[in-house]
Amino acid sequence: MKIWNVKVRGKKVYQVVVDYQDPGDDYPKKKKFIHEKRFVAVQRATDWLENTHKNKKFLDKVFPNGKTIGDVNIKLEKEWDKRIKLKELDPFDQEGLELDTVNRYKDSRRSLFLILGDGDTDKAHHFSLQRITHEWYSDFLDDMFAKHQFTKSKAKRVRNFLNTMLSKAEQLNWMNSPHHRYKEKPTQYRPLHQPRAMTPKEAKKLLLSLEKTFNSAVNTDEYGDYSEQGFTRKFQELSFIFIIQYPTGMRWGEAAGLSYNDFDWNNLTITIRNSRSTKSGKITPTKAAKLRVADARKGERIVPIPKKLKYFFDKYTEQKSIKSGYLFDVGYDYSRQFLQERCEKIGLDGNIVDTKMFRRFVISEWQKAGVSDKTIALRVGHNDTITQNGYGTFADPTAQQDMTKLIATIY
């Protein structure tokens, strides 16, 4: 297979020429494929070869190693199985993988394979590594937005998974050129509608609704009695999770994974050690818990909290008879549904409603208060400023002063 730059009617295009010979024919032949995009011309030539010539020896002459995306996928799956076992043996093993993480990889793989296989994931397994060129990779990133209408976050996940596959292929010496390193990030797309942060007025209105629900009976709230539906509606439990998120901006999984001993009422802090999976509900150690004890001694707090929170903590643990262990036993989907219903009841803008709405609100208020970006990143667990610092324990000498200012605004 040879690729040339040619002109057709004055327009520059790519011409792929394939030399072949039909079985029983003594004369070699040529087949030409022309397109303005190089990878399209190569793809058409490859498709023609695969559909017209099923003889494996012939294809091996065109593609010397004959390796495909499917071959890489097999290697990755074996590696995942090994790393899942490592995590099961030792939750703190840095080489281990959570099952939820692998499931996210599989979601990204499916999106990638739908593209490579033109809607057929099985066909993607036969996608030859030789078809991946610099031009193909660049156009692939562009097409995720222009053709497939991916969001930026989804495009990033799919691109990362493709990069993982190509790196594995390089490691196995199945590819000679690191195409994926020439254009690391799909930066062409900018989301048009980023959810805005709640205003203090909206936030206080939502908090009031959550507090009313919390103070009601377990199966009853201001909107009705649900005890006759055949299952327990954990409104009090759900309300407390979001009441914790309200002044802290912590993630849903971090709040839902809190235990009794994570609260330090003497210093008014919460230490985040675990996180509950949004998919499986399993609680596992966070990255903060994996750091050395010496780091924690610099200041064992991740999030400063207001004293007002203690009223809800005491009432909740007393009614639930909790003196140790985890505080919550609820799933993410049910929590999200509960929050959406509450916001709908009080007339909150549906475009800003998700479990990160408290996070956006607190970050916005910290910024208005003049707190530095680095300090905000540390408190809410972002790694934007310095990689992984946002998940570690840290010294934060102005935490309570800043919290005092925040309390005056949000309560």
BELTA-V389565 format. One record per pair of residues at least 6 apart in sequence whose ideal C-beta (glycine too) atoms are under 7 Angstrom apart, sorted by sequence separation. I is the first residue (numbers start at 0). GAP is how many residues later the second one is. D is the distance in Angstrom with one decimal. If there is no record, write none. Layout:
i: [I	I]
gap: [GAP	GAP]
d: [D	D]
This chain:
i: [34	52	59	86	89	116	143	168	215	218	382	4	5	20	33	58	85	113	116	218	219	225	244	262	263	275	376	382	20	32	112	115	149	169	212	218	261	376	381	382	4	5	18	19	34	85	86	165	212	261	273	274	366	380	48	85	86	116	144	211	244	273	342	365	380	2	3	18	19	32	86	109	112	115	143	243	261	273	274	373	377	17	32	82	257	272	273	372	377	2	3	16	17	48	82	83	165	218	272	339	362	376	82	143	165	217	218	220	240	271	287	338	0	1	16	83	240	272	273	271	272	338	377	0	14	15	30	79	162	256	362	83	140	161	217	253	256	361	377	14	256	335	13	255	334	12	13	253	358	374	12	79	212	213	247	249	252	12	252	13	252	15	213	252	7	14	15	212	213	251	256	13	17	158	15	209	213	270	155	270	271	17	154	270	271	370	209	210	253	268	269	19	114	209	269	368	131	154	266	268	2	268	269	267	268	368	151	267	368	2	151	206	267	128	150	364	136	140	143	110	136	144	282	0	144	364	128	133	137	140	264	364	111	128	132	136	141	68	110	131	133	107	111	107	111	262	280	72	108	107	249	277	68	69	247	68	69	104	67	247	259	67	68	246	67	246	67	68	0	67	66	246	259	259	260	259	62	243	259	258	62	258	259	258	242	257	239	255	255	239	302	235	251	45	251	45	240	42	41	75	41	236	301	75	237	71	74	236	299	38	240	298	37	297	298	300	303	38	68	71	233	297	298	303	37	38	71	74	237	241	294	295	297	298	305	213	294	300	303	38	237	286	290	305	36	290	251	287	307	286	287	285	287	66	250	64	248	248	245	244	248	247	248	246	241	222	250	248	209	267	208	205	208	205	208	205	204	205	201	197	194	195	194	202	194	197	246	196	197	246	196	194	196	102	99	99	99	98	97	90	91	90	91	203	202	199	199]
gap: [6	6	6	6	6	6	6	6	6	6	6	7	7	7	7	7	7	7	7	7	7	7	7	7	7	7	7	7	8	8	8	8	8	8	8	8	8	8	8	8	9	9	9	9	9	9	9	9	9	9	9	9	9	9	10	10	10	10	10	10	10	10	10	10	10	11	11	11	11	11	11	11	11	11	11	11	11	11	11	11	11	12	12	12	12	12	12	12	12	13	13	13	13	13	13	13	13	13	13	13	13	13	14	14	14	14	14	14	14	14	14	14	15	15	15	15	15	15	15	16	16	16	16	17	17	17	17	17	17	17	17	18	18	18	18	18	18	18	18	19	19	19	20	20	20	21	21	21	21	21	22	22	22	22	22	22	22	23	23	24	24	25	25	25	26	26	26	26	26	26	26	27	27	27	29	29	29	29	30	30	30	31	31	31	31	31	32	32	32	32	32	33	33	33	33	33	34	34	34	34	35	35	35	36	36	36	37	37	37	39	39	39	39	40	40	41	42	42	42	43	43	43	43	44	44	44	45	45	45	45	45	45	46	46	46	46	46	47	47	47	48	49	49	50	50	50	50	52	52	53	53	54	55	55	55	56	56	56	57	57	57	58	58	58	59	59	60	60	61	61	62	62	62	63	63	64	65	65	65	66	67	67	67	68	69	69	72	72	74	76	76	80	80	82	83	85	87	88	89	89	91	91	91	92	92	93	93	93	93	94	94	94	95	95	95	95	95	96	96	96	96	96	96	96	97	97	97	97	97	97	97	97	97	97	97	98	98	98	99	100	100	101	101	101	102	102	103	103	103	104	104	105	105	107	108	109	109	110	112	113	113	114	114	115	116	122	130	131	132	132	133	136	136	137	137	140	141	142	146	154	156	156	157	158	159	159	159	163	163	163	164	165	167	176	177	179	180	181	186	193	193	194	198	206	207	209	210]
d: [4.0	6.6	5.4	5.9	6.7	3.6	4.4	4.4	6.6	6.4	6.7	6.3	6.1	5.1	6.3	6.7	4.9	6.1	3.4	5.7	6.9	4.2	7.0	5.8	6.9	5.0	5.6	4.6	6.4	4.9	4.2	3.9	6.8	6.2	4.3	3.7	5.5	4.4	4.5	6.8	6.5	4.6	5.8	5.7	6.8	5.5	2.9	6.5	6.7	5.2	5.0	6.5	6.9	4.7	6.5	3.9	5.6	7.0	6.4	5.2	5.2	6.6	4.5	4.8	5.7	6.1	4.7	5.9	6.4	4.6	6.0	6.3	3.7	4.5	4.4	4.8	6.2	5.8	4.9	4.8	6.3	6.9	4.5	6.1	6.9	6.5	6.0	6.3	5.8	5.4	6.9	5.7	4.6	6.1	5.5	5.4	6.6	6.4	6.4	5.6	5.9	4.8	4.0	6.5	4.6	7.0	5.7	4.9	4.9	5.9	6.2	6.8	6.3	4.7	5.5	6.0	5.8	6.6	6.9	5.6	4.5	6.5	5.1	5.4	5.9	4.4	6.6	6.2	4.5	4.0	6.0	6.4	6.4	6.7	5.3	5.0	4.7	6.9	6.5	5.1	4.1	5.8	7.0	4.1	6.8	5.3	6.0	5.3	6.3	6.7	6.3	5.0	5.1	5.5	6.8	6.6	4.1	5.1	4.8	4.4	6.7	4.5	4.1	6.0	6.3	7.0	5.6	4.5	6.0	6.9	4.8	4.5	5.4	5.5	4.3	4.6	6.5	5.8	6.5	6.3	4.5	6.5	4.7	5.7	6.7	5.6	5.4	6.9	7.0	3.6	6.5	6.8	6.4	5.4	4.7	6.3	7.0	6.7	6.6	6.5	6.8	5.8	5.6	6.3	6.3	5.2	5.0	5.4	6.6	6.9	5.8	5.6	6.1	5.7	6.8	5.8	4.3	6.2	6.2	6.8	6.1	5.8	6.6	6.2	4.4	5.9	5.8	5.2	5.6	4.5	5.8	6.4	5.2	5.6	6.5	6.5	6.2	6.2	5.0	5.8	5.9	4.6	5.8	5.3	5.7	6.2	5.3	6.8	5.8	4.0	5.9	3.9	6.1	3.1	4.6	6.4	6.3	6.3	6.5	6.2	6.7	5.5	4.3	6.5	5.8	5.4	5.5	6.9	5.7	6.4	5.1	7.0	5.8	6.4	6.8	5.1	5.5	6.9	6.2	5.9	4.8	5.0	6.4	6.4	5.5	5.3	5.8	5.0	6.5	5.1	6.1	7.0	6.4	6.2	6.4	5.6	6.1	6.1	5.8	6.8	6.9	5.8	6.5	6.0	6.0	4.8	5.9	5.7	5.8	6.1	6.5	6.6	6.7	6.8	6.0	6.5	3.9	5.2	6.5	5.4	5.7	6.6	3.9	5.8	4.3	3.5	5.2	6.8	5.6	6.3	6.1	4.3	4.5	5.9	6.2	6.2	5.7	6.7	4.3	5.7	4.6	6.4	5.0	4.9	6.2	6.4	4.2	5.0	6.5	3.8	5.6	6.3	6.0	4.4	6.9	5.8	6.0	4.5	5.3	4.1	3.2	6.7	6.0	6.9	6.8	6.4	6.8	4.6	6.8	6.5	5.4	6.9	6.9	6.6	5.3	6.4	5.5	6.4	6.0	6.4	6.2	5.7	4.8	5.3	6.9	6.0	6.7	4.2	4.4	6.3	5.0	6.7	3.9	6.5	4.8	5.4	5.6	7.0	6.1	6.3	6.6	5.8	5.7	7.0	6.0	5.9	6.2]
